[in-house]
Each structure stands twice: as structure tokens, then as C-alpha cells.
Amino acid sequence: ITQAWDLTTSFPDRPFVNRGISGHTTPQTLVRFRPDVIDLEPDVAFILAGTNDIAGNKGPATLLEIAGNIASMAELALVNGITPIIASVLPASEYPWSPGHMPDVKIPALNAMLKAYAEVRGVVYLDLFAAMTDGENGLQDALTSDGVHLTPAGYEAMSRHAEAALATVLQ
């Protein structure tokens, strides 16, 4: 989802770096969190991950494992003086490449875990799910090309909400 997000277009006045890799799961993202985030010494890190885990891209993963990996990234950010923003997993009613994983049920459950973690740790939770859902736990048609991946309008919507979250942490 994030690999195709053109940050120079979405945030022309911000020195953002995109470290999203298509298809990666949270264990892969956690392993590369040090070189891809910590070593760059950013002020803020957006953490948006988990849908590929639910899709089974690298095998089965429990929601607790996924949430734990995201929490570990947030904790690594915090101990290194980086403010994490934990983004919800985007809505998806089904994965075209991997049907039968019930993302319409699992994503809201994972997002509830992420939101609870963010509240306990006192970090910003960016609820992209609520902003982008079609009301039936899928993405709004205008925001997606296949029910999972975003169109330019989807990235524009995500960017607006990310900018608002960033303004909250930079106050």
C-alpha cells in the first residue's frame, strides 16, 4: 500500500522518506525497522502495516502476532526518540490474490488492538479505516482499483489524514 504512495506529490514541502515495500509483512518490516527508520533519525514515523499478514503473504499469522510486531516498531521508535504514528490497517472486504482470509472481520479486530495499544502507550492512532471504509468493511470504490490497492484519490485521502495526524504530534 505504501510503496506506491508518492510522498513528494502528497507532501511537496516535507522531507518524507517512503520505506514501504509491496507485499512485505510485519515480521519483515520489523527486521528492517532499524536501517529503514531508526538509522535515518526522523522526528516521526508513520507505521502502516498488517494487511499482507492477514492475506497470508508469508504464511499464517495471528492478529496478536501482527499487533505485537507493530507494537515492537512503535517501541523501537519511542526508545530512539522518534514519535510513532500508528495507522490502522485500511479496509478490505477480500484479497483478490488470496481469497478466504476474512479481512472484513480480521482488519477491524486488529485495528481495535492497535488503537488500544496506542491509547495505553500515549501515541497517536491514525484511523484510516474509519475515514476510508465503504461502511461494509471494504474500501470506498472511488479510492481503490481492486478493493485493496489505492487509486490517486485513495492516496490523496490517506495524505489528508496523515497530515492531520502529523500536525497533532508536531504541536
C-alpha positions in Angstrom: 0.0 0.0 0.0 2.7 2.5 1.0 5.2 1.6 -1.7 3.1 3.3 -4.4 2.4 6.4 -2.2 4.3 9.2 -3.9 5.2 11.3 -0.9 6.8 14.1 -3.0 3.4 14.7 -4.6 1.4 14.3 -1.5 3.7 16.3 0.8 5.8 18.6 -1.5 7.1 20.7 1.4 8.0 17.8 3.6 11.3 15.8 3.6 9.4 12.4 3.9 11.0 9.1 3.0 8.9 6.1 2.0 10.2 2.7 3.1 7.1 0.7 2.1 7.8 -2.5 0.2 5.0 -4.1 -1.7 4.0 -7.5 -0.2 6.0 -7.2 3.0 4.6 -8.5 6.2 5.1 -7.1 9.7 8.0 -9.5 10.6 9.9 -8.3 7.5 9.1 -4.7 8.3 10.2 -5.1 11.9 13.5 -6.6 10.8 14.3 -3.7 8.6 13.0 -1.0 11.0 16.5 -0.1 12.3 18.1 0.5 8.9 15.0 1.9 7.3 13.8 4.2 10.1 15.9 4.4 13.2 19.2 5.0 11.3 17.6 7.9 9.4 16.9 9.7 12.7 13.4 11.0 11.8 11.3 13.0 14.1 8.2 11.0 13.3 7.5 7.5 11.8 4.2 6.5 10.3 3.6 2.8 10.9 1.1 1.3 8.5 1.4 -2.5 8.2 -0.6 -5.7 8.6 -2.8 -6.3 5.6 -0.2 -8.6 3.9 0.0 -10.6 7.1 -3.8 -11.1 7.2 -3.6 -12.0 3.5 -1.2 -14.8 4.3 1.5 -13.5 2.1 4.3 -15.3 4.0 2.1 -17.9 5.7 -0.3 -17.7 8.6 -0.1 -15.0 11.3 -2.3 -14.4 14.3 -3.7 -11.0 15.0 -1.8 -11.0 18.2 1.5 -11.6 16.4 0.7 -8.8 13.9 -0.2 -6.3 16.7 2.9 -7.4 18.6 5.2 -6.6 15.6 3.6 -3.2 15.1 3.9 -2.5 18.9 7.6 -3.5 18.7 8.2 -1.0 15.9 6.4 1.7 17.9 8.5 0.9 21.0 11.7 0.9 19.0 10.8 4.3 17.7 10.0 5.6 21.1 13.3 4.5 22.7 15.1 6.1 19.9 13.4 9.5 20.3 11.1 9.0 17.3 7.4 9.8 17.6 5.4 6.9 16.1 2.0 7.4 14.5 0.3 4.0 14.3 -2.1 3.9 11.3 -5.0 1.5 11.2 -5.0 -1.2 8.5 -7.0 0.0 5.5 -10.4 -1.6 4.9 -10.6 -4.6 2.6 -13.6 -6.9 2.1 -11.4 -9.6 0.3 -8.0 -10.0 -1.2 -8.2 -10.7 -4.9 -4.9 -12.6 -4.9 -5.6 -14.6 -1.7 -9.3 -15.1 -1.1 -10.8 -16.7 2.1 -8.8 -14.8 4.8 -11.8 -12.8 6.0 -10.1 -9.3 6.1 -13.5 -7.7 6.6 -13.6 -9.4 10.0 -9.9 -9.6 10.9 -8.9 -6.0 10.0 -11.4 -4.3 12.3 -10.3 -6.7 15.1 -6.6 -5.9 14.5 -7.4 -2.2 14.3 -9.1 -2.4 17.7 -6.0 -4.0 19.2 -3.8 -1.3 17.6 -6.0 1.5 18.9 -6.0 0.1 22.4 -2.2 -0.2 22.3 -1.8 3.4 21.1 -4.1 4.6 23.9 -2.1 2.8 26.6 1.3 4.0 25.2 0.0 7.5 24.6 0.8 7.6 20.9 -1.3 8.9 18.0 -3.6 6.3 16.3 -4.5 7.3 12.8 -7.8 5.8 11.9 -7.7 5.5 8.2 -10.1 2.6 8.3 -13.0 4.8 9.5 -12.1 7.5 7.0 -11.9 5.2 4.0 -14.4 2.4 4.6 -17.5 1.9 2.4 -19.5 1.1 5.6 -19.2 -2.7 5.0 -15.5 -3.0 5.9 -14.3 -2.6 2.4 -12.6 0.4 0.8 -14.8 3.0 -0.9 -14.9 2.3 -4.6 -13.5 5.7 -5.6 -10.4 5.1 -3.5 -9.3 1.7 -4.9 -8.6 -0.1 -8.1 -9.1 -3.7 -6.8 -10.6 -3.4 -3.3 -7.1 -3.3 -1.6 -4.7 -1.0 -3.5 -5.3 2.7 -3.7 -6.0 5.0 -6.6 -4.6 8.5 -6.7 -7.8 9.6 -4.9 -7.1 7.0 -2.2 -3.6 8.3 -1.7 -5.0 11.8 -1.6 -7.4 10.8 1.1 -4.7 9.0 3.1 -2.4 12.0 2.8 -5.0 14.4 4.2 -5.5 12.3 7.3 -1.7 11.7 7.7 -1.1 15.4 7.5 -3.7 15.9 10.3 -2.1 13.3 12.5 1.3 14.8 11.9 0.0 18.3 12.9 -1.2 16.7 16.2 2.3 15.3 17.1 4.2 18.4 16.0 2.2 20.8 18.1 
